[in-house]
Amino acid sequence: MSVISKKICLVGDFSVGKTSLIRRFIEDVFSEKYLTTIGIKVSRKLLYLKSSSQEIDLVIWDIEGNTRFKSITPTYLKGATGAIIVGDLSRQETLNHLRDHINLFLEVNPKGMAIVALNKKDLIEENKLKKLIQLNNFQNHSHIINTIVTSAKDNTNVNQAFYELAENIISK
Amino acid sequence: MSESIDNLIDLLLDLEASNNINKPNNKKQSSPKKQQTPSVETLANPTVEKAAVPLNSTETKTLEQIESNQELLVAKVIEIIQDDPIESLSSAISNLTEEKHRNDQDFSANSDKKAPVPSTNSETKTLEQIESNPELLVAKVTEIIQDDPIKSLSSAISNLTEEKHRNDQDFSSHSEKIVLEDWIAKKEEQLNELAESVNNLIPLMIELLSVKVSDSQELILQTMIPVIDRAIEERSGQDLQKMAHAIAKVLPDAITQEIKIQPQSLGKALAPEMALSIEEQIRLDEDAISCALGSEMGKAIKAQIELEKDAMVDALYPVIGSTISKYLAEEIQRINDKVEKTLSPEGISRKIRAKMQGVSEAELILQESLVCSVRAIFLIHKDSGLVIRDIQPDQEHPLESDMVAGMLTAIRSFANDCITSDSELNEIDYGHFQILLEAAGYCYIAVVVNGIPPQQFRDRIRETLSTIVMKYGNYMEEYEGDPSTIPQSVNLLLKNLTIIETDSSSDSQSSKKSFASLLWLVGILLSGILIPWGIVKYRTAKAERITQEVAIQLDSNPELSVYDLEPKVHKGNIIVTGKVPSDYHRNVAQEIVGNIATSENLNLDNQIIAVNVPPDPTVTAQEVKRATNLLNLLKGVAIAANYQNYIVTITGFVLDTTSTQTVTTAFSNIPGVKQVVFTLETELPTLDTRIYFDSGESEFKKIADSSKIESIKQFLDQYPSLNLKVIGHSDRQGSTSVNQKLALERANSVYKQAISQGVNPDRLEVIGSLQLPPDITYEQPLHLSRCVRFESFIP
């Protein structure tokens, strides 16, 4: 069976950890340094999905989170089958914007599927975490596959987020 | 003696111990494990620190004492040094070190936490002793040294060693712990006392030395110089490590100082070894030097260029020069080839292309000379940036197609969004690479080209893309990342693009092409010659035909035929040149030629000149004669014209009055005729002569009638334009047939007689008539009817 390519995007406010999640997923590294993504960075990773025994070439678009250029984003989202909508658990306003990002993505790609990643779990105390998860759960949204708490620093659930999205895209 | 040596040894041992203690931090860092077991060093630590306090207070006192005995001390030291003290000192030091080491070990082996600690009391005591009697100490030391210090030292040390050894053995064998402990305690006490005293001495000695140095520097120098180098040499021979250790600390400072004092000398000193040391370092660690220098290399080169540009140029020239010249040589060779082929079809087509594209021919040549090749071709989905197909001829270093496609798509989107929304990004240049982009519908092609591709290559990309879009447009639209959904034939189409056809490539296709282009060229050239030639031919033929027609028409007109009129057809005009005597003639000609011109759609250019020249009298005469002859052909006209002095005199007969008008105009129209004089008669003259015959006779009576023939002759001479009818008659007797015959015979006989008498027979016409002569009636006598009469007529 031939390799199928799929475009996915990482969307979220600036500094929520989109680039870090991608770096963790692709290179398995984490850096504390904060580097702003300007425009776009395209990466790819070949995944083998056991459930469908299908190879998938995930072309990952890391889209800059800067709100100043918000108008650019819709074009970059075009043609994406999936997205990971990222929020920063330590900054409430980024969580507030999650719904906007989901809507924007679905506006451009009405058939698209997304995963919500609540990132930077490592910065949050255990007792607060539960409450935050409860508050930001999109489980009932028809286009949201899952809401996953992640940490690029501790490598928590990063692979799970990407694989779950990939599996879902392929099974469609 | 041995006791004093013992004391000295102990003293020195303590000295070393205290030296070690003075830098406890160093020890801690280098061997932290040592700290775990309590040792003399750590235990002695507070002691020394405390000792240093009282020392400071007594310092000044001691100094004063020493100062008073300065010279003595110096002398002693010099003395000792002169007695070859180096060996003795160095060996003593090493022995001491060994001893000390052993002691430490012993001590730690038998360590007892209750081991006596040197007390502050003993310290102060010793100090006091020394203070009160500094000279004694000096004297003692001197004494010891003077008494062959080496031997005594070494023997003392060996004794000590042996003793110690024995003690140890005893200790282990008999385990007389208490005795040993006491002994050790005692020893320790002694050691400590000595150590204190020496410790107190050290600053003193330093001060002493510094005072001496400041006072009599020269003297110290003189005494030290001869031995210092040897001392160092000797010491380094024995223990290189320690020496190095000792020097190491001061080395950086020393060098800094030296550089400050004498900036040049250190450079000079190090210079010869510089190269070698770098070499050595490179051998040890290949990357270190380049790493260290690398970052500064750029700056260094820049600085050097600023300082001395020419030197840099000279240095690099052999390398860069040859590289560039090799490259240029190849390029020029190629350009040369192109120029040589200037007159080939290729060259001519290039000239035409240069004209059409508006670039110089040289630019085209250069473009053709530079090799260009396709690095990669991508067919990319427009929205998602997913690669539909990628063709990469160079399999060794393939480009990351997904990433390239993604980035290109992002750049395109960015350009579309931020720069202009309607136009497309066509091309990205970087270095000698070009990415040609051609977009349509749902996909776009990106071709990565090395070098400058010819213009027609872009056209080919466009063609390929339009073919793909036309045939497989719906596949492109529905592409969702699965390459198996795209037909394989797309690959073939894209693969065709990997070959960039340049004019220099000598494959069959291009040669065919060039042959075809040659044919075309010949065709164009031929048609360029033949078509105008044909047109010219046709026009000349047409012109000739028209000219001829005009000439004929002009010639057939009686009024114009005599004049030399020359028609010519040129550029849509009929030009008639020539001379006619009057405007009338000119108008006649104009009318004739004008008709032809209208029918042939040509303009008339009448260049005939009407000249009123007095015509040639002979010509006019001829004309008159011609007119006369013509007019004489008319019925009832018999005229003769005489032209003289522009006057035509016409004589003769014009029987019809209408003909008279014709005759008049005919002559008056003849150029050169100014006047026409008529002497015309409207009736023919009659000849009354009759020749009579006997009844039934037709014979001519010669004697009687010969004179009558003469009158006929005269009549004809008088009217040369007239002829005569000879009409025979008969009387009414007899039959008609006989009469008929008789009448004709009578006329014939007259006719014959007239001829015989010299009358022109052409002017006579013989007729036999049954009628009576016109003026004769039946009543008149018969003989009047038997006659031949004459009647004039215009021939």
Chai-1 contact restraints between the chains, C-beta under 6 A:
chainA,res_idxA,chainB,res_idxB,connection_type,confidence,min_distance_angstrom,max_distance_angstrom,comment,restraint_id
A,S2,B,P483,contact,1.0,0.0,6.0,A-B,restraint_1
A,S2,B,S484,contact,1.0,0.0,6.0,A-B,restraint_2
A,I4,B,G481,contact,1.0,0.0,6.0,A-B,restraint_3
A,I4,B,D482,contact,1.0,0.0,6.0,A-B,restraint_4
A,S5,B,L386,contact,1.0,0.0,6.0,A-B,restraint_5
A,S5,B,G481,contact,1.0,0.0,6.0,A-B,restraint_6
A,K6,B,G481,contact,1.0,0.0,6.0,A-B,restraint_7
A,K7,B,S384,contact,1.0,0.0,6.0,A-B,restraint_8
A,K7,B,L386,contact,1.0,0.0,6.0,A-B,restraint_9
A,I40,B,A410,contact,1.0,0.0,6.0,A-B,restraint_10
A,V42,B,M403,contact,1.0,0.0,6.0,A-B,restraint_11
A,V42,B,G406,contact,1.0,0.0,6.0,A-B,restraint_12
A,V42,B,M407,contact,1.0,0.0,6.0,A-B,restraint_13
A,R44,B,D402,contact,1.0,0.0,6.0,A-B,restraint_14
A,V59,B,D402,contact,1.0,0.0,6.0,A-B,restraint_15
A,V59,B,G406,contact,1.0,0.0,6.0,A-B,restraint_16
A,I72,B,D417,contact,1.0,0.0,6.0,A-B,restraint_17
A,T75,B,S413,contact,1.0,0.0,6.0,A-B,restraint_18
A,T75,B,D417,contact,1.0,0.0,6.0,A-B,restraint_19
A,K78,B,D383,contact,1.0,0.0,6.0,A-B,restraint_20
A,G79,B,D383,contact,1.0,0.0,6.0,A-B,restraint_21
A,G79,B,S384,contact,1.0,0.0,6.0,A-B,restraint_22
